[in-house]
């Protein structure tokens, strides 16, 4: 009985989806339909009304996209529709990869920056690490807006540190050099890039140099970004100022921590002890 009732309730939804599926002639239309649950959810949130679900309905959108993806062929699409096909077929890596490559080989790319970021994500998923994606990320650094991708590149370098610290250090050096050069000499066709991005990259590089044990290189770079920050006439912004401040703090000796008592030691010692990694638990009344 319950099974039959469930079938009756779901059948109209199936017909609605099948009807919508058959009416799409473009990947862009299909992608908009697949994303509609998320679009409605976000609209409700922005309007301060209760959305249909407590959490963003990502799973529903992914299921719709996966069902609609086979309706279109890479060979039959061109121009911007190739971009939308890649977005629609996220669950089919090979198809999405072929579509985004063909799109980026074209001209007058309305969605060029996001397409390159999509390509990098696919290269990561297909290769299992960030190494295949790094040439694409470098291209993004050289010519695309940074607001949406700076954190993604942070993740790429940080992830690589766990598997190949030397390569991650090289990537961090390349990022800083590219962003600094782009600020000083803007590339033709690329948006001018504020200094704050280079300062953030430089502060991260200080950290990676320090982790690699090259304190002299870290100190030299710290002095360089301090000079850049002080001599700049731009509004650097709180975010970059904080990163530079952290880079300066990292290279200073740890301040002494007065200890009233230390387990296993008499009398009380001062923490931290030089040459030892210690975890200090703070509590107070």
Secondary structure, DSSP 8 states (H G I E B T S, - for coil): -HHHHHHHHHHHHHHHHHHHHHH--SHHHHHHHHHHHHHHHHHHHHTTS--SSSS--HHHHHHHHHHHHTT--GGG--THHHHHHHHHTTTSHHHHHHHHHHHHTSSS-TTHHHHHHHHHHHHHHHHSSSGGGHHHHHHHHHHS-STTTHHHHHHHHHHHHHH-HHHHHHHHHHHHHHHHHHHHS--TTS----HHHHHHHHHHHHHHHHHTT-HHHHHHHHHHHHHHHHH--S---HHHHHHHHHHHHHTS----EE-S-BTTBSS--EES-TT----------
